[in-house]
Amino acid sequence: MQAAFLIEPGKIELREIPIPEPGKGEIIAKVHTALTCGTDLKTYRRGHPKVTLPSPFGHEFSGTVYDVGQDVNGFREGDNLMTVFSAPCGNCYFCKRGDEHICAELKNSLMFGAYAEYIRIPEPIVSKNLFSKPHSLSFRQAALLEPLSCVMHGIDEASPSEDDTVLLIGAGTIGLLFTAVLKTFHPKKLIVAARGKERIAIAEKFGADIVIDAAKGDILKEVHNLTDGMGANVVIESTGSKEVWEKSIEYSSKNGKLILFGGLPEGSSVTYDAERIHYDHIRLQGVFHYRRKDVVAARELLIKGEIHLEPLITDEYSLGDLKKVFGFLDDKHGIKYAILP
């Protein structure tokens, strides 16, 4: 089988390797659709602290069951499936508190290698975070389960209400997923700050009430005008920019929530106005990864058809075109690409 490996930052290599065999509790999946994502692009550009190179590459996918290991129940050869790339251990201090997103053993379940014809799904994922894909749901949308699970976690932390004005900063894949899901919560006003014609158009298509062109407008001035000077009740940062992290608090209303979703490079430090945080009662919340309940919520949302996410996928290519696709992404062309092994 063919599989893509990230050899070093900026270097992808296709290798011919044997189809893996399932161990106890494992499943071998035939990849139907793999999707590019922002984390893959960051890893491609500069590596990743949790990825030892060279490494199998890619982690968002959907497919079918190819082979089933001993003691696997509920799945058989040919079943369509959808999944995420990790699972909590269920036994550590954090899992027992319900904080599965920061499971102490999370790194032991990570699954990489979606840019390939076949992939081994580890036992923890099979037993906790592997699901059947209904025929009514496309493989392309099913492959969005992982990033959508992260977004569902972020929205759960934000807890937007119908009385809230929500400001979303950034309209990459995650920002646009936030836009689509937030609209189902019917906030009083949903404002998105975006850059680029394609992203602005999709944000509008996904239901943003107002889209601020961040490349042209003064976001702070426009937010204050749109909120009678009060600021947004919920601000969600999804750019992963230190400058935007620090600026985000300026858009917040009193008693507002600031969701810091876009990750910064290791070692980054940010500075905030302590007086505003204290006297205006602003809550800063970092959000990372997802819990099993977020995965279930994401899958239910996809199956119900309340959101239609196909516009996020710019185009589709074969596995042999992967290096070209990351060239597109590196040059900021497109949002997500479907890779069809």
C-alpha positions as CSV (number, residue, x, y, z in Angstrom):
1,M,0.0,0.0,0.0
2,Q,1.0,3.6,-0.4
3,A,1.4,5.9,2.6
4,A,2.6,9.5,3.0
5,F,5.3,10.2,5.6
6,L,6.4,13.6,6.8
7,I,10.2,13.3,6.7
8,E,11.0,16.7,8.0
9,P,9.3,20.1,7.9
10,G,8.5,20.9,4.2
11,K,9.3,17.3,3.0
12,I,6.6,14.7,2.3
13,E,7.5,11.3,0.9
14,L,5.2,8.5,-0.5
15,R,6.3,5.1,0.6
16,E,5.3,1.6,-0.3
17,I,4.7,-0.3,2.9
18,P,2.7,-3.5,3.8
19,I,-0.9,-3.3,4.7
20,P,-0.9,-3.5,8.5
21,E,-2.5,-6.4,10.4
22,P,-4.9,-5.7,13.3
23,G,-3.8,-6.5,16.8
24,K,-6.2,-7.4,19.6
25,G,-9.1,-4.9,19.7
26,E,-7.8,-3.1,16.6
27,I,-9.4,-2.4,13.2
28,I,-7.7,-1.8,9.8
29,A,-9.6,0.7,7.8
30,K,-9.5,1.4,4.1
31,V,-9.3,5.1,3.8
32,H,-12.0,6.6,1.5
33,T,-11.5,10.3,2.2
34,A,-8.7,12.1,4.1
35,L,-8.8,15.8,4.8
36,T,-6.1,18.4,5.2
37,C,-6.3,20.6,8.3
38,G,-4.6,23.5,10.0
39,T,-2.6,21.3,12.4
40,D,-1.3,19.3,9.5
41,L,-0.2,22.5,7.8
42,K,1.6,23.8,11.0
43,T,3.3,20.4,11.3
44,Y,4.3,20.5,7.7
45,R,5.8,24.0,8.1
46,R,7.6,23.6,11.4
47,G,7.1,20.2,12.9
48,H,5.0,19.4,16.0
49,P,6.1,18.7,19.7
50,K,3.9,15.6,19.8
51,V,5.1,14.2,16.4
52,T,8.5,12.5,16.1
53,L,9.7,12.8,12.5
54,P,9.7,10.9,10.2
55,S,6.1,10.1,10.8
56,P,3.0,8.8,9.1
57,F,1.0,11.9,8.2
58,G,-2.7,13.0,8.4
59,H,-5.4,12.3,11.0
60,E,-8.8,13.3,9.6
61,F,-10.5,10.6,7.6
62,S,-13.5,8.4,7.0
63,G,-13.6,5.0,5.3
64,T,-14.6,1.3,5.5
65,V,-13.6,-1.6,7.7
66,Y,-11.0,-3.7,5.9
67,D,-9.9,-6.2,8.7
68,V,-11.0,-6.8,12.2
69,G,-8.8,-7.9,15.2
70,Q,-9.7,-10.3,18.0
71,D,-12.3,-9.1,20.5
72,V,-13.7,-6.3,18.3
73,N,-17.5,-6.2,18.6
74,G,-20.0,-4.1,16.5
75,F,-17.9,-3.8,13.4
76,R,-17.3,-6.2,10.5
77,E,-15.6,-6.0,7.1
78,G,-17.2,-3.6,4.7
79,D,-18.9,-1.4,7.3
80,N,-18.6,2.4,6.7
81,L,-17.0,4.2,9.6
82,M,-16.2,7.6,11.0
83,T,-13.8,8.4,13.8
84,V,-11.4,10.8,15.5
85,F,-7.7,10.4,16.1
86,S,-7.6,9.9,19.8
87,A,-9.4,8.5,22.8
88,P,-9.2,9.0,26.6
89,C,-7.9,6.3,28.8
90,G,-10.8,6.6,31.2
91,N,-8.7,5.7,34.3
92,C,-6.4,8.7,35.0
93,Y,-7.1,11.5,37.4
94,F,-8.4,13.8,34.7
95,C,-10.6,11.3,33.0
96,K,-12.2,10.4,36.3
97,R,-13.1,14.1,36.8
98,G,-14.7,14.2,33.3
99,D,-11.8,16.1,31.8
100,E,-11.1,13.6,29.0
101,H,-9.6,16.3,26.7
102,I,-6.6,16.5,28.9
103,C,-6.2,12.8,29.6
104,A,-2.8,12.0,31.0
105,E,-2.4,9.1,28.6
106,L,-3.8,10.9,25.5
107,K,-0.5,10.7,23.6
108,N,-0.6,6.9,23.8
109,S,-3.8,6.7,21.6
110,L,-3.0,9.2,18.9
111,M,-3.5,7.9,15.4
112,F,-1.6,9.3,12.5
113,G,-1.3,8.1,8.9
114,A,-4.7,9.0,7.3
115,Y,-2.9,10.0,4.1
116,A,-2.6,6.4,3.1
117,E,-4.6,3.6,1.5
118,Y,-5.1,1.8,4.8
119,I,-4.7,2.8,8.5
120,R,-4.6,0.9,11.8
121,I,-7.1,2.2,14.3
122,P,-5.8,1.5,17.9
123,E,-7.9,-0.3,20.5
124,P,-8.7,2.7,22.7
125,I,-10.2,4.5,19.7
126,V,-12.1,1.4,18.5
127,S,-13.6,0.9,21.9
128,K,-14.5,4.5,22.7
129,N,-14.5,6.8,19.6
130,L,-15.2,4.7,16.5
131,F,-18.7,5.0,14.9
132,S,-20.6,3.7,12.0
133,K,-21.2,6.1,9.1
134,P,-24.8,6.2,7.9
135,H,-25.3,6.0,4.1
136,S,-27.1,9.4,4.2
137,L,-23.8,11.1,5.2
138,S,-21.1,11.6,2.7
139,F,-17.6,10.4,3.3
140,R,-16.3,14.0,2.9
141,Q,-18.6,15.3,5.7
142,A,-18.0,12.3,7.9
143,A,-14.2,13.0,7.7
144,L,-15.0,16.3,9.4
145,L,-15.9,14.6,12.7
146,E,-12.6,15.3,14.4
147,P,-12.4,19.1,13.9
148,L,-16.1,19.4,14.5
149,S,-15.6,17.6,17.8
150,C,-13.1,20.3,18.8
151,V,-15.5,23.0,17.9
152,M,-18.3,21.4,19.9
153,H,-16.0,21.4,22.9
154,G,-15.3,25.1,22.4
155,I,-19.0,26.0,22.1
156,D,-19.8,24.0,25.2
157,E,-17.3,26.1,27.1
158,A,-18.7,29.3,25.6
159,S,-22.3,28.4,26.3
160,P,-23.8,31.0,24.0
161,S,-27.4,32.1,24.6
162,E,-30.0,33.7,22.4
163,D,-29.4,37.0,24.2
164,D,-25.7,37.0,23.3
165,T,-23.8,38.8,20.7
166,V,-21.0,36.5,19.5
167,L,-17.8,37.6,17.8
168,L,-15.7,35.0,16.0
169,I,-12.2,36.1,15.0
170,G,-10.7,34.1,12.2
171,A,-12.4,32.2,9.3
172,G,-10.1,29.3,8.6
173,T,-11.6,25.8,8.8
174,I,-12.2,26.0,12.6
175,G,-13.6,29.5,12.4
176,L,-16.0,28.5,9.7
177,L,-17.1,25.4,11.5
178,F,-17.7,27.6,14.6
179,T,-19.8,29.9,12.4
180,A,-22.0,27.0,11.1
181,V,-22.5,25.5,14.5
182,L,-23.1,28.8,16.4
183,K,-25.9,29.7,14.0
184,T,-27.8,26.6,15.2
185,F,-27.7,28.2,18.7
186,H,-29.5,31.4,17.4
187,P,-27.4,34.1,19.1
188,K,-28.8,37.6,19.1
189,K,-26.0,38.6,16.6
190,L,-23.2,36.5,15.1
191,I,-20.3,38.6,13.9
192,V,-17.3,37.1,12.0
193,A,-14.0,38.8,11.4
194,A,-12.5,37.2,8.3
195,R,-9.8,37.7,5.6
196,G,-10.1,36.7,1.9
197,K,-13.0,36.7,-0.4
198,E,-13.5,32.9,-0.3
199,R,-13.7,32.8,3.5
200,I,-15.9,35.8,3.7
201,A,-18.3,34.3,1.2
202,I,-18.5,31.0,3.2
203,A,-18.9,32.8,6.5
204,E,-21.9,34.5,5.0
205,K,-23.2,31.2,3.5
206,F,-22.9,29.6,6.9
207,G,-25.1,32.2,8.6
208,A,-22.9,35.0,9.9
209,D,-25.1,38.1,10.4
210,I,-22.3,40.4,9.8
211,V,-18.8,39.7,8.3
212,I,-16.1,42.2,9.0
213,D,-13.3,42.2,6.4
214,A,-10.3,42.1,8.8
215,A,-7.9,43.1,6.0
216,K,-9.7,46.4,5.5
217,G,-11.8,47.4,8.5
218,D,-11.0,48.4,12.0
219,I,-12.4,45.4,13.9
220,L,-12.6,47.2,17.3
221,K,-14.4,50.2,15.9
222,E,-16.9,48.0,14.0
223,V,-17.6,45.8,16.9
224,H,-18.2,48.8,19.2
225,N,-20.5,50.3,16.5
226,L,-22.4,47.0,16.2
227,T,-22.9,46.6,19.9
228,D,-23.6,50.2,20.9
229,G,-20.1,50.4,22.5
230,M,-20.8,47.4,24.8
231,G,-18.6,44.8,23.1
232,A,-19.4,41.1,22.4
233,N,-20.7,38.9,25.1
234,V,-18.8,35.9,23.7
235,V,-15.5,36.4,21.8
236,I,-13.9,33.3,20.2
237,E,-10.3,33.6,19.0
238,S,-9.5,31.0,16.3
239,T,-6.5,32.5,14.5
240,G,-3.7,31.2,16.6
241,S,-2.0,34.6,16.5
242,K,-0.4,36.1,19.6
243,E,-1.3,39.6,18.5
244,V,-5.0,38.6,18.1
245,W,-4.9,36.7,21.4
246,E,-3.9,39.9,23.2
247,K,-6.2,42.2,21.2
248,S,-9.3,39.9,21.7
249,I,-10.0,41.2,25.2
250,E,-10.7,44.7,23.8
251,Y,-13.7,43.3,21.9
252,S,-15.3,41.8,25.0
253,S,-18.2,43.2,26.9
254,K,-18.3,43.4,30.7
255,N,-19.0,40.0,32.1
256,G,-17.9,38.6,28.8
257,K,-16.3,35.2,27.9
258,L,-13.1,35.1,25.8
259,I,-12.5,31.6,24.3
260,L,-8.9,31.2,23.3
261,F,-9.1,28.4,20.8
262,G,-6.3,29.0,18.3
263,G,-3.1,27.5,19.7
264,L,0.2,29.4,19.9
265,P,3.7,28.0,19.5
266,E,5.2,26.4,22.6
267,G,6.9,29.0,24.8
268,S,4.6,31.9,23.8
269,S,3.6,34.4,26.4
270,V,0.7,36.9,26.3
271,T,-0.2,40.0,28.3
272,Y,-3.6,41.3,29.3
273,D,-5.0,44.3,31.1
274,A,-5.5,43.0,34.6
275,E,-7.8,45.9,35.5
276,R,-10.3,44.9,32.7
277,I,-10.2,41.2,33.6
278,H,-10.8,42.0,37.3
279,Y,-13.3,44.9,37.3
280,D,-15.2,44.0,34.1
281,H,-15.4,40.3,35.2
282,I,-14.1,38.9,32.0
283,R,-13.5,35.2,31.8
284,L,-10.6,33.8,29.7
285,Q,-10.9,30.2,28.8
286,G,-8.3,28.1,26.9
287,V,-9.9,25.3,24.9
288,F,-8.1,22.2,23.6
289,H,-9.2,19.0,22.0
290,Y,-12.4,17.2,22.9
291,R,-14.2,14.8,25.2
292,R,-16.3,11.8,24.1
293,K,-19.5,13.7,24.6
294,D,-18.2,16.3,22.2
295,V,-17.6,13.6,19.6
296,V,-21.1,12.2,20.0
297,A,-22.6,15.7,19.7
298,A,-20.6,16.4,16.6
299,R,-21.7,13.1,15.0
300,E,-25.3,13.8,15.8
301,L,-25.1,17.2,14.3
302,L,-23.7,15.8,11.1
303,I,-26.3,13.1,10.9
304,K,-29.2,15.4,11.5
305,G,-28.2,17.5,8.5
306,E,-28.6,20.8,10.4
307,I,-25.3,22.0,9.0
308,H,-24.0,21.4,5.5
309,L,-20.2,21.7,5.4
310,E,-19.2,20.7,1.8
311,P,-18.3,24.4,1.0
312,L,-15.2,23.9,3.3
313,I,-13.7,21.5,0.9
314,T,-12.0,23.4,-1.9
315,D,-11.2,20.5,-4.1
316,E,-10.1,16.8,-4.1
317,Y,-6.9,15.2,-5.2
318,S,-5.2,11.8,-5.3
319,L,-2.6,10.7,-2.7
320,G,0.1,11.3,-5.3
321,D,-0.8,15.0,-5.4
322,L,-0.3,15.5,-1.6
323,K,2.9,17.5,-1.9
324,K,1.2,19.8,-4.4
325,V,-1.8,20.2,-2.1
326,F,0.4,21.3,0.8
327,G,2.0,23.7,-1.6
328,F,-1.4,25.3,-2.2
329,L,-2.1,25.5,1.5
330,D,1.3,26.9,2.2
331,D,0.6,29.7,-0.3
332,K,-2.8,30.2,1.3
333,H,-4.9,28.9,-1.6
334,G,-8.0,27.0,-0.5
335,I,-9.4,26.0,2.9
336,K,-9.5,22.2,3.1
337,Y,-8.7,19.6,0.5
338,A,-10.0,16.0,0.2
339,I,-7.3,13.4,-0.5
340,L,-8.7,10.2,-2.1
341,P,-6.2,7.3,-1.8
